[in-house]
Amino acid sequence: MDEWTDKYNPFNSWKALTQGDHFEAILAGKPMPPVVVNFDLTNDCNYNCRFCMYGGRERADKTGETFRQGNASLPKGYALTLPKLWKEWGVKAECVAGGGEPTLHPDCLDHIIESNKQGIDVGLVTNGYLVNSEWYESLQDCKFVGFSMDAGNKEDYSRTKGVGKDHFDKVISNIKGLADTKKRLNTHLQIGYKYLLDEENYKSIYEGAAIAKSIGANQFQFRPAISPNYKFFAKRKDEINNQIISAQENLEDKDFKVMGVTHKFNPDFSKKHNFDKCRATQLTSTWCADGKVYMCSDTRGNPWSYLLDHYPNPQKVIDYWGSPEHQEKVSKIDFKKNCDRCTMAPHNEFFEQVYVKDKMMRNLI
């Protein structure tokens, strides 16, 4: 099974190599501003997804399992001050996610509008329940909006997401409304139907892909949910793969693609750490709703991953970035013991295989 049929796509981690100056600066001990900021407005959520990393799922480092307790949210108005600061610092992009559900925060849409105004590439990940007609036009300037659907029918959706079956139809309607607006305005927004695979939803993968195409989504993105029960994939591998292959063969066209990130996992979907040292946290920065900055989006809530507070003085982060204290914390990352899946695993491989060992002989283009 191929994870995609077109290698020039947003899920291909090789795109990180276009940021070669950042890789070289990190290896020289002088990291540049992060390429992308992962930004959480709130830890509050209106869903109860069974595989949420903050909702009771077992994690490698259990200190992060209670991260969302208290439902922290940033003070109203604060998020609107950040895009200009980030742009002047040198940040190129931002992923608005969570944490919790970002659209629950009163500043969410205005923050996205301001980030787009500042020339920052914006991606939004949402369960989509509140993304109604008031949002459709304003989101068209984003690079992508990814809807966390994780099911292909009402029954699977309800079991997987911890909400009523009626939520499924409402979110499907919201996605279609956003897609219809994109078509009317002829924008470049990419709309994604995101699908985390687990024991409760693996039977409706093809259904989900077919729905995604029918309502105007551009991408159906699948990957395994992080779970200590990942071994179930070995038992259901053929059934899962057959649905994905069928979706690629029967549904794909120039406007719709079925794509995964299987290169970030071992063949059995267990976590993949094919590198000796974690450096890639310095390519990104994770600003959370509790006012803290963590080294990685996968390690929110783990004390060893905490860098400093961004609220109420975000300038402190800029002053701290690349400091000896920052470098020391990065050097002490014990990813084999403390980390679950590594979103940045390919990037860490690139550091070692492309830049340190020069296996691609990168200057001989």
Summary of the structure (lengths in Angstrom):
residues: 365
radius of gyration: 19.8
end to end distance: 30.1
largest distance: 56.9
contacts: 1174
relative contact order: 0.15
helix: 42%
strand: 15%
